[in-house]
Amino acid sequence: SNWPLRGVKGSLYEGGVRNNCVLRSSAFPTTWHGKEYPGLVHLVDMHAMVLGRASAAAQKHKALDGIDFYDEMSEYVSHSGHLFDVEVGTRDRLLINFDELGSTVPLLDSSAVVGSAAYMRRMAAGADRKQHWLKLCVNLANESRWSVPTTWNTTTEREAASAPVEDVATDHNTTTGIQLFDLTTDPSESHDLAPSHEHAALRHQLLEELRDQVSSPDYRMPIYSGGGKDMAA
């Protein structure tokens, strides 16, 4: 269980993709010990950071997908008070996954491409017009539950929960559909903004960015034996 986050292992909701990570290296200053870095980091960024600390010869290779976040970590790690700070980090977008085998319906309107996808973007949103992390989900109906810890055995614990509680997978938006979440204000992904007319422009922009990403030749996707492709950032 990754409650109160939505989803379980294998899903593209936050409960299936957001994790804690422990970094240990003699190259890190002792003042970093026990501290937290609140920015968004993908696994490919770890590779870029390690190579950034390596020799000049090691750095002379093909362009990386990752972002070297060492300098940002140097600036923010000592001031970190909470995780996933929207104001921290160079990375402002992340294609979490695109899977042609994830769904048999079109990924986008009038598109021959089928499948499921999840895409994150940092941009101005909400009434405050400040930077928020938004997440676009397409065709992610499966495993949409909020699975609680196995130690929760009482009704009282469940009724007092600060986020939804579901032990059985429920199809909340049929087998297809577009969902939009503001992870800055709704990290448990319990309030879908996609149907709101107020967020129509944001939804359209993110869909266009997703379209550009999945059609870009810069992304290399492994070919399944059945012909489908899977693409992760």
Stockholm file with secondary structure:
# STOCKHOLM 1.0

chainA/1-233         SNWPLRGVKGSLYEGGVRNNCVLRSSAFPTTWHGKEYPGLVHLVDMHAMVLGRASAAAQKHKALDGIDFYDEMSEYVSHSGHLFDVEVGTRDRLLINFDELGSTVPLLDSSAVVGSAAYMRRMAAGADRKQHWLKLCVNLANESRWSVPTTWNTTTEREAASAPVEDVATDHNTTTGIQLFDLTTDPSESHDLAPSHEHAALRHQLLEELRDQVSSPDYRMPIYSGGGKDMAA
#=GR chainA/1-233 SS CCTTSSCCTTSSSHHHHCCCCCCCCTTSCGGGTTCCCCSCCCHHHHHHHHHHTSCHHHHCSSCCSSCCCHHHHHHHGGGCCSSSCTTSCSCCEEEEEEETTSCSSBSSTTCSCBCEEEEEEEEEETTTTEEEEEEEEESCCTTCCCCCCTTCCSHHHHHTCSSCCCSSCCCSSTTSCEEEEETTTCTTCCSCCTTCGGGHHHHHHHHHHHHHHHHCTTCCCCBCTTSCBEECC
#=GC SS_cons         CCTTSSCCTTSSSHHHHCCCCCCCCTTSCGGGTTCCCCSCCCHHHHHHHHHHTSCHHHHCSSCCSSCCCHHHHHHHGGGCCSSSCTTSCSCCEEEEEEETTSCSSBSSTTCSCBCEEEEEEEEEETTTTEEEEEEEEESCCTTCCCCCCTTCCSHHHHHTCSSCCCSSCCCSSTTSCEEEEETTTCTTCCSCCTTCGGGHHHHHHHHHHHHHHHHCTTCCCCBCTTSCBEECC
//
